[in-house]
Amino acid sequence: MTEAADAGRSREACPVCGAHQLQLLYFPDVGISGVRAYDDMLGFGDVKPDQPPGIGCAACGTEWDSIEDFRAAQSKK
């Protein structure tokens, strides 16, 4: 039963406000039309940087661009 109680909490706390409401930001965009090789060859495709998602706190709104930045904020606390 503890799983249901902890469903809305993140495992780690926010280094700024202490809330357990961390979430991933900027999920990779997956197109619904599938592979369109000619679009990429002709330059019609959207250019999207392939970067890992950031981390953000839903409680205070603080964001970190990478896990390294998040860990650095935790160590400063």
N, CA, C and O atoms as CSV, one atom per row, in Angstrom:
chain,resi,resn,atom,element,x,y,z
A,1,MET,N,N,0.806,-1.209,0.000
A,1,MET,CA,C,0.000,0.000,0.000
A,1,MET,C,C,0.847,1.269,0.000
A,1,MET,O,O,0.344,2.342,-0.334
A,2,THR,N,N,2.102,1.167,0.363
A,2,THR,CA,C,2.938,2.369,0.354
A,2,THR,C,C,3.204,2.854,-1.061
A,2,THR,O,O,3.465,4.039,-1.267
A,3,GLU,N,N,3.142,1.950,-2.050
A,3,GLU,CA,C,3.357,2.368,-3.427
A,3,GLU,C,C,2.282,3.354,-3.866
A,3,GLU,O,O,2.592,4.333,-4.545
A,4,ALA,N,N,1.033,3.122,-3.495
A,4,ALA,CA,C,-0.052,4.024,-3.877
A,4,ALA,C,C,0.109,5.380,-3.195
A,4,ALA,O,O,-0.192,6.414,-3.791
A,5,ALA,N,N,0.574,5.380,-1.965
A,5,ALA,CA,C,0.755,6.634,-1.239
A,5,ALA,C,C,1.904,7.452,-1.814
A,5,ALA,O,O,1.865,8.682,-1.778
A,6,ASP,N,N,2.931,6.781,-2.348
A,6,ASP,CA,C,4.104,7.462,-2.887
A,6,ASP,C,C,4.019,7.697,-4.395
A,6,ASP,O,O,5.003,8.124,-4.999
A,7,ALA,N,N,2.889,7.432,-5.006
A,7,ALA,CA,C,2.773,7.518,-6.463
A,7,ALA,C,C,3.048,8.928,-6.985
A,7,ALA,O,O,3.589,9.068,-8.081
A,8,GLY,N,N,2.697,9.965,-6.245
A,8,GLY,CA,C,2.906,11.329,-6.692
A,8,GLY,C,C,4.217,11.941,-6.244
A,8,GLY,O,O,4.463,13.120,-6.501
A,9,ARG,N,N,5.061,11.175,-5.584
A,9,ARG,CA,C,6.328,11.691,-5.064
A,9,ARG,C,C,7.488,11.191,-5.889
A,9,ARG,O,O,7.490,10.054,-6.360
A,10,SER,N,N,8.478,12.055,-6.063
A,10,SER,CA,C,9.714,11.618,-6.705
A,10,SER,C,C,10.612,10.978,-5.656
A,10,SER,O,O,10.459,11.222,-4.459
A,11,ARG,N,N,11.527,10.178,-6.105
A,11,ARG,CA,C,12.420,9.480,-5.179
A,11,ARG,C,C,13.336,10.455,-4.448
A,11,ARG,O,O,13.605,10.290,-3.258
A,12,GLU,N,N,13.810,11.464,-5.161
A,12,GLU,CA,C,14.724,12.432,-4.567
A,12,GLU,C,C,14.019,13.766,-4.368
A,12,GLU,O,O,13.069,14.098,-5.076
A,13,ALA,N,N,14.497,14.511,-3.404
A,13,ALA,CA,C,13.899,15.810,-3.089
A,13,ALA,C,C,14.577,16.922,-3.891
A,13,ALA,O,O,15.730,16.794,-4.303
A,14,CYS,N,N,13.853,17.992,-4.096
A,14,CYS,CA,C,14.394,19.168,-4.773
A,14,CYS,C,C,15.431,19.823,-3.862
A,14,CYS,O,O,15.150,20.044,-2.684
A,15,PRO,N,N,16.627,20.139,-4.377
A,15,PRO,CA,C,17.643,20.786,-3.549
A,15,PRO,C,C,17.268,22.203,-3.126
A,15,PRO,O,O,17.845,22.731,-2.175
A,16,VAL,N,N,16.318,22.824,-3.810
A,16,VAL,CA,C,15.944,24.207,-3.505
A,16,VAL,C,C,14.853,24.258,-2.448
A,16,VAL,O,O,15.003,24.939,-1.433
A,17,CYS,N,N,13.731,23.527,-2.682
A,17,CYS,CA,C,12.588,23.642,-1.770
A,17,CYS,C,C,12.343,22.389,-0.926
A,17,CYS,O,O,11.564,22.437,0.027
A,18,GLY,N,N,12.988,21.280,-1.256
A,18,GLY,CA,C,12.836,20.054,-0.477
A,18,GLY,C,C,11.636,19.210,-0.837
A,18,GLY,O,O,11.438,18.151,-0.241
A,19,ALA,N,N,10.823,19.640,-1.794
A,19,ALA,CA,C,9.634,18.877,-2.192
A,19,ALA,C,C,10.047,17.670,-3.037
A,19,ALA,O,O,11.030,17.724,-3.776
A,20,HIS,N,N,9.294,16.601,-2.919
A,20,HIS,CA,C,9.529,15.394,-3.709
A,20,HIS,C,C,8.623,15.424,-4.939
A,20,HIS,O,O,7.783,14.543,-5.121
A,21,GLN,N,N,8.800,16.446,-5.784
A,21,GLN,CA,C,7.980,16.606,-6.980
A,21,GLN,C,C,8.843,16.864,-8.206
A,21,GLN,O,O,8.512,17.718,-9.029
A,22,LEU,N,N,9.943,16.137,-8.335
A,22,LEU,CA,C,10.826,16.293,-9.485
A,22,LEU,C,C,10.252,15.556,-10.683
A,22,LEU,O,O,9.601,14.522,-10.536
A,23,GLN,N,N,10.499,16.097,-11.868
A,23,GLN,CA,C,10.007,15.482,-13.093
A,23,GLN,C,C,10.982,15.740,-14.230
A,23,GLN,O,O,11.784,16.672,-14.176
A,24,LEU,N,N,10.904,14.902,-15.263
A,24,LEU,CA,C,11.736,15.088,-16.444
A,24,LEU,C,C,11.108,16.127,-17.357
A,24,LEU,O,O,9.885,16.199,-17.478
A,25,LEU,N,N,11.944,16.926,-17.997
A,25,LEU,CA,C,11.488,17.946,-18.925
A,25,LEU,C,C,11.993,17.627,-20.323
A,25,LEU,O,O,12.990,16.923,-20.480
A,26,TYR,N,N,11.325,18.131,-21.314
A,26,TYR,CA,C,11.764,18.037,-22.704
A,26,TYR,C,C,11.927,16.600,-23.180
A,26,TYR,O,O,13.021,16.184,-23.562
A,27,PHE,N,N,10.852,15.859,-23.156
A,27,PHE,CA,C,10.911,14.496,-23.672
A,27,PHE,C,C,11.204,14.534,-25.164
A,27,PHE,O,O,10.798,15.474,-25.847
A,28,PRO,N,N,11.898,13.534,-25.677
A,28,PRO,CA,C,12.173,13.504,-27.119
A,28,PRO,C,C,10.862,13.482,-27.903
A,28,PRO,O,O,9.902,12.815,-27.515
A,29,ASP,N,N,10.839,14.211,-28.997
A,29,ASP,CA,C,9.654,14.272,-29.837
A,29,ASP,C,C,9.666,13.098,-30.804
A,29,ASP,O,O,10.620,12.920,-31.562
A,30,VAL,N,N,8.619,12.307,-30.778
A,30,VAL,CA,C,8.498,11.171,-31.677
A,30,VAL,C,C,7.382,11.485,-32.662
A,30,VAL,O,O,6.227,11.650,-32.269
A,31,GLY,N,N,7.727,11.567,-33.934
A,31,GLY,CA,C,6.738,11.872,-34.955
A,31,GLY,C,C,5.771,10.718,-35.151
A,31,GLY,O,O,6.135,9.554,-34.980
A,32,ILE,N,N,4.554,11.041,-35.506
A,32,ILE,CA,C,3.551,9.998,-35.675
A,32,ILE,C,C,3.466,9.501,-37.112
A,32,ILE,O,O,2.748,8.543,-37.397
A,33,SER,N,N,4.195,10.148,-38.017
A,33,SER,CA,C,4.086,9.760,-39.419
A,33,SER,C,C,5.109,8.703,-39.831
A,33,SER,O,O,5.085,8.236,-40.970
A,34,GLY,N,N,5.988,8.328,-38.943
A,34,GLY,CA,C,6.964,7.300,-39.265
A,34,GLY,C,C,8.154,7.863,-40.018
A,34,GLY,O,O,8.355,9.077,-40.076
A,35,VAL,N,N,8.930,6.979,-40.586
A,35,VAL,CA,C,10.139,7.360,-41.299
A,35,VAL,C,C,9.758,7.965,-42.645
A,35,VAL,O,O,8.964,7.398,-43.396
A,36,ARG,N,N,10.333,9.111,-42.931
A,36,ARG,CA,C,10.102,9.778,-44.218
A,36,ARG,C,C,11.472,10.168,-44.755
A,36,ARG,O,O,11.930,11.298,-44.587
A,37,ALA,N,N,12.103,9.217,-45.396
A,37,ALA,CA,C,13.500,9.400,-45.835
A,37,ALA,C,C,13.660,10.577,-46.782
A,37,ALA,O,O,14.655,11.295,-46.692
A,38,TYR,N,N,12.709,10.800,-47.693
A,38,TYR,CA,C,12.852,11.888,-48.658
A,38,TYR,C,C,12.785,13.251,-47.980
A,38,TYR,O,O,13.448,14.189,-48.421
A,39,ASP,N,N,12.006,13.376,-46.928
A,39,ASP,CA,C,11.961,14.641,-46.198
A,39,ASP,C,C,13.328,14.988,-45.633
A,39,ASP,O,O,13.768,16.135,-45.717
A,40,ASP,N,N,14.000,14.001,-45.058
A,40,ASP,CA,C,15.331,14.242,-44.496
A,40,ASP,C,C,16.353,14.541,-45.588
A,40,ASP,O,O,17.202,15.417,-45.421
A,41,MET,N,N,16.274,13.817,-46.707
A,41,MET,CA,C,17.237,14.036,-47.787
A,41,MET,C,C,17.064,15.407,-48.433
A,41,MET,O,O,18.042,16.041,-48.829
A,42,LEU,N,N,15.828,15.856,-48.538
A,42,LEU,CA,C,15.557,17.141,-49.183
A,42,LEU,C,C,15.560,18.306,-48.202
A,42,LEU,O,O,15.423,19.460,-48.608
A,43,GLY,N,N,15.714,18.014,-46.930
A,43,GLY,CA,C,15.791,19.073,-45.935
A,43,GLY,C,C,14.455,19.576,-45.433
A,43,GLY,O,O,14.369,20.687,-44.911
A,44,PHE,N,N,13.407,18.772,-45.584
A,44,PHE,CA,C,12.090,19.184,-45.113
A,44,PHE,C,C,11.834,18.784,-43.662
A,44,PHE,O,O,10.886,19.267,-43.044
A,45,GLY,N,N,12.650,17.929,-43.132
A,45,GLY,CA,C,12.437,17.453,-41.765
A,45,GLY,C,C,12.749,18.524,-40.736
A,45,GLY,O,O,13.525,19.444,-40.996
A,46,ASP,N,N,12.142,18.398,-39.575
A,46,ASP,CA,C,12.421,19.326,-38.479
A,46,ASP,C,C,13.757,18.974,-37.848
A,46,ASP,O,O,14.030,17.805,-37.576
A,47,VAL,N,N,14.575,19.964,-37.618
A,47,VAL,CA,C,15.846,19.754,-36.949
A,47,VAL,C,C,15.602,19.886,-35.456
A,47,VAL,O,O,15.241,20.956,-34.967
A,48,LYS,N,N,15.800,18.801,-34.744
A,48,LYS,CA,C,15.591,18.794,-33.300
A,48,LYS,C,C,16.858,18.274,-32.643
A,48,LYS,O,O,17.339,17.196,-32.990
A,49,PRO,N,N,17.392,19.017,-31.716
A,49,PRO,CA,C,18.607,18.540,-31.055
A,49,PRO,C,C,18.323,17.282,-30.242
A,49,PRO,O,O,17.300,17.172,-29.566
A,50,ASP,N,N,19.242,16.353,-30.327
A,50,ASP,CA,C,19.099,15.108,-29.581
A,50,ASP,C,C,19.842,15.269,-28.258
A,50,ASP,O,O,21.031,14.969,-28.150
A,51,GLN,N,N,19.119,15.745,-27.272
A,51,GLN,CA,C,19.729,15.963,-25.970
A,51,GLN,C,C,18.872,15.292,-24.899
A,51,GLN,O,O,17.662,15.144,-25.071
A,52,PRO,N,N,19.485,14.895,-23.821
A,52,PRO,CA,C,18.708,14.269,-22.756
A,52,PRO,C,C,17.755,15.279,-22.115
A,52,PRO,O,O,18.007,16.483,-22.151
A,53,PRO,N,N,16.674,14.791,-21.537
A,53,PRO,CA,C,15.732,15.707,-20.899
A,53,PRO,C,C,16.334,16.350,-19.655
A,53,PRO,O,O,17.221,15.785,-19.015
A,54,GLY,N,N,15.841,17.529,-19.328
A,54,GLY,CA,C,16.273,18.205,-18.116
A,54,GLY,C,C,15.464,17.710,-16.920
A,54,GLY,O,O,14.608,16.836,-17.055
A,55,ILE,N,N,15.743,18.271,-15.772
A,55,ILE,CA,C,15.029,17.932,-14.538
A,55,ILE,C,C,14.409,19.205,-14.002
A,55,ILE,O,O,15.052,20.255,-13.983
A,56,GLY,N,N,13.178,19.118,-13.572
A,56,GLY,CA,C,12.498,20.281,-13.021
A,56,GLY,C,C,11.686,19.925,-11.796
A,56,GLY,O,O,11.274,18.779,-11.620
A,57,CYS,N,N,11.459,20.913,-10.952
A,57,CYS,CA,C,10.642,20.729,-9.756
A,57,CYS,C,C,9.262,21.329,-10.018
A,57,CYS,O,O,9.144,22.505,-10.361
A,58,ALA,N,N,8.234,20.523,-9.856
A,58,ALA,CA,C,6.865,20.997,-10.080
A,58,ALA,C,C,6.400,21.914,-8.954
A,58,ALA,O,O,5.451,22.676,-9.136
A,59,ALA,N,N,7.045,21.854,-7.805
A,59,ALA,CA,C,6.628,22.671,-6.667
A,59,ALA,C,C,7.142,24.102,-6.761
A,59,ALA,O,O,6.371,25.047,-6.598
A,60,CYS,N,N,8.444,24.273,-7.024
A,60,CYS,CA,C,9.016,25.629,-7.017
A,60,CYS,C,C,9.381,26.142,-8.411
A,60,CYS,O,O,9.648,27.332,-8.571
A,61,GLY,N,N,9.398,25.274,-9.415
A,61,GLY,CA,C,9.676,25.697,-10.776
A,61,GLY,C,C,11.145,25.762,-11.159
A,61,GLY,O,O,11.467,26.184,-12.269
A,62,THR,N,N,12.037,25.359,-10.278
A,62,THR,CA,C,13.463,25.364,-10.593
A,62,THR,C,C,13.760,24.275,-11.619
A,62,THR,O,O,13.201,23.181,-11.545
A,63,GLU,N,N,14.648,24.575,-12.585
A,63,GLU,CA,C,15.011,23.616,-13.619
A,63,GLU,C,C,16.522,23.457,-13.700
A,63,GLU,O,O,17.272,24.403,-13.460
A,64,TRP,N,N,16.961,22.244,-14.042
A,64,TRP,CA,C,18.371,21.934,-14.269
A,64,TRP,C,C,18.481,21.322,-15.651
A,64,TRP,O,O,17.645,20.505,-16.037
A,65,ASP,N,N,19.502,21.706,-16.400
A,65,ASP,CA,C,19.661,21.239,-17.775
A,65,ASP,C,C,20.147,19.806,-17.884
A,65,ASP,O,O,19.914,19.150,-18.899
A,66,SER,N,N,20.813,19.314,-16.864
A,66,SER,CA,C,21.367,17.957,-16.930
A,66,SER,C,C,21.399,17.353,-15.530
A,66,SER,O,O,21.193,18.038,-14.528
A,67,ILE,N,N,21.661,16.063,-15.496
A,67,ILE,CA,C,21.770,15.373,-14.208
A,67,ILE,C,C,23.006,15.867,-13.455
A,67,ILE,O,O,23.020,15.884,-12.225
A,68,GLU,N,N,24.030,16.264,-14.186
A,68,GLU,CA,C,25.240,16.783,-13.539
A,68,GLU,C,C,24.936,18.088,-12.809
A,68,GLU,O,O,25.404,18.305,-11.691
A,69,ASP,N,N,24.143,18.963,-13.451
A,69,ASP,CA,C,23.754,20.220,-12.798
A,69,ASP,C,C,22.899,19.954,-11.561
A,69,ASP,O,O,23.045,20.624,-10.538
A,70,PHE,N,N,22.010,18.976,-11.664
A,70,PHE,CA,C,21.158,18.624,-10.530
A,70,PHE,C,C,21.997,18.091,-9.368
A,70,PHE,O,O,21.788,18.481,-8.219
A,71,ARG,N,N,22.941,17.204,-9.662
A,71,ARG,CA,C,23.813,16.636,-8.616
A,71,ARG,C,C,24.673,17.744,-7.987
A,71,ARG,O,O,24.919,17.719,-6.781
A,72,ALA,N,N,25.124,18.697,-8.778
A,72,ALA,CA,C,25.925,19.803,-8.238
A,72,ALA,C,C,25.087,20.635,-7.281
A,72,ALA,O,O,25.583,21.069,-6.242
A,73,ALA,N,N,23.816,20.863,-7.621
A,73,ALA,CA,C,22.922,21.611,-6.728
A,73,ALA,C,C,22.668,20.834,-5.445
A,73,ALA,O,O,22.550,21.425,-4.372
A,74,GLN,N,N,22.585,19.521,-5.550
A,74,GLN,CA,C,22.395,18.711,-4.348
A,74,GLN,C,C,23.620,18.788,-3.440
A,74,GLN,O,O,23.479,18.852,-2.219
A,75,SER,N,N,24.809,18.783,-4.019
A,75,SER,CA,C,26.017,18.799,-3.186
A,75,SER,C,C,26.244,20.153,-2.514
A,75,SER,O,O,26.914,20.226,-1.484
A,76,LYS,N,N,25.690,21.230,-3.089
A,76,LYS,CA,C,25.814,22.550,-2.478
A,76,LYS,C,C,24.906,22.704,-1.265
A,76,LYS,O,O,25.133,23.564,-0.414
A,77,LYS,N,N,23.889,21.876,-1.193
A,77,LYS,CA,C,22.900,21.988,-0.126
A,77,LYS,C,C,23.450,21.633,1.223
A,77,LYS,O,O,22.727,21.683,2.218
